[in-house]
Amino acid sequence: MTADVFIFWFLAILTIVSALSVVLMTNPIYSALSLAMTMVSVAAIFVTLQAYFLAGVQLIVYAGAVMVLFVMVLMLFDLKNELQAFSRGKFTGAIKVGAVGILAGLIVGAVGSFIMAGKSGAPVTPEASTSADATKALSEHLFFNHVFGFEALGVLLLVIAVGTVALSRSKGGTHAKH
């Protein structure tokens, strides 16, 4: 086993274990930390695949901005009362088992279609060019053709943050002054 293969499998196992920890942890803070570890290890997998742009975006957007938003929302809730809402019961257990079954089916289907595409002789990956050209073409496509989406997403995230703080400070909110 070469070093590249070992590193890939180590990161893949780390990603799966940390992703399972997100769901299995009962403490929301530990769950958020596991989610951050999942995002960082996915970025490391992108680095091993020489997709440096995707790794950077994964770290900046998901491990940075989205995790800050998650932690901010967790800080606004009264976690002592919220823990009772996620208690283990037969109905929620059935939903969890069903979700895992659906996810396993999707993974098996994706792997099966990947294997079938490889056997048919169809190219599995697109033509590779230099990473600078690929990044330039991707950025031009995103910023010229989809600029409205970026602006709308920025405004939406701002409205969500302001609305969350306003709701938490309103009468009956978790941090309201009584």
N, C-alpha and C positions, 0 to 999 in steps of 0.2 A: 504494500500500500504506500503510495507516494505521499508526500507532505500535503500537497493540494487536496487530495482525496480525504485525508485524515482531517484537515482543517474544515473542509466542507461538511463532513459528517458530524464533527464536533459541534459546529455552529447550527446544523440542522436539528440535532438532538437538543441543544440548548434552547433553540427557538420553540420547539414543541413542548419542552418541559415548562418553560416560562409562560407559554400561551395557556397550557393547562392550569398553571398556578393562578392565572387571571380569573378563571372560572371557579376553581376549587377553594380559593382563599375566602375565609369568612370576613376578614378585616378589609374594608374598602381601601385603606391606605396601602396595605401590602399588595392588594390586587392591582392598584395603580402603579406601584413600583414594578410588579411583574410585567405589566403592559409596557412600561418603559424599557425593560430588559428585552422583551420580545421585539420591540421596534429597533433597538440598537443591534440585536443579533441579525435581524433581517437586513439591516444596512451593511453589516459585516459580510453577509452572504453575497450581497450585491457587489461588494469590493472584490470578493474572491472570483466573481464572474466577470470582473473588469468592467462593471457598469458603474463608473464613478459618479456620473451625474445622478443616477437614481439613488445611489447611496447617500450623496449629499442632500438631495431633496428629502429622502426618508429621515435623515437626522434632523434637518432644519424644520421641516413642516410637521412631521408626526412626532418624533421624539422631543422636539422642542415646543412648538406652538400648541399642538393638540394636547400634549401632556400638561402643559401649564393650564389650559382650559379645564381639563378633567380635575386637576388638583384644586383649582379655584372653586369648582362646583362642589367638590367633596368638602371643602372648608366651609361652604355656606350651609350645609345640612347639619342637622343634629344627629350625629351618627349613633347615639345611644338608642334613639327611638327607631331609626331606620333599620337597625339590625333585626328587629322583630318582624319587619315586613318581609325579610328574606329568609324566614325560618324554613326548616325542612319539613315538607309535608308530602303526602302521597301524590297530590295533583302536580305540585311543582317538580317533584321527582320524575313523574311521567313526562312532563314537558322537557325536562333536561335530557332524559334518555331518548326521547323522540328527536330532539335537536341533534344529539350526537349521532343517531342513526342516519338522519338526513345528510349531515356533514360527511359521514363515512361513505355514504353512497355517492355523493358528489366527488369526493376524492378518488374513489375507485373508478368512476366514470371518466374523470379527467386523465388519470393515469392510463386507463384503457385506450382512450382516444389518442393519447400521445404515442403509445406503443403502436397502435394501428397506423398512425400517420408515418411513423418511422419505417414500418414494414412496407408501406405502399411506395416508398421511394420519393415521396413528396418532401421538399425541404422543410425542416422543422423550424429553423431560425431564418430570419431575413438576411439579405446580403450584408456583410460587415464592411463598414468603411472606417476611416479613422474616427476616433472618438471626438475630436474637435469638430469635424464636419457633421457628425451625427448630432452633437449637442447644438450646433449652430442651426441646423435644419429644424430640429425639434423646437428650439426657442423661437425661431421665426414663425413657425406654424402656430405655436401657442399664443404668442403675443400679437401677431397680426390678425389671425382668424378668430381667436377666442378671448379678446381683451375684455369684452363685456362680462364674461363669466368670472374672470379674476376680480374685476371691480365689484360685481354683485356679491361675490363670496366675501370680500373684505367688509362690505357694508353689513352683510348678514351676520358675520362674526361680531362686529361691533355692536349691533343691535342686541344680539344674544347676551353679550357680556353686560351691557347696560341694563337690559331687562332682568337678568338674574340678580344683579345687585339691588335693583329697585324692588323686586318681589321679595327678596330676603329682608329688606328693611321695612316693608309694609306691615300693617297691623296683622298679627297672626303669623308672621314669618319667623324663621328659626332664630334670628338675631335681632328681633324687634325690641325696641325699648318699651317696657311695660310700665 
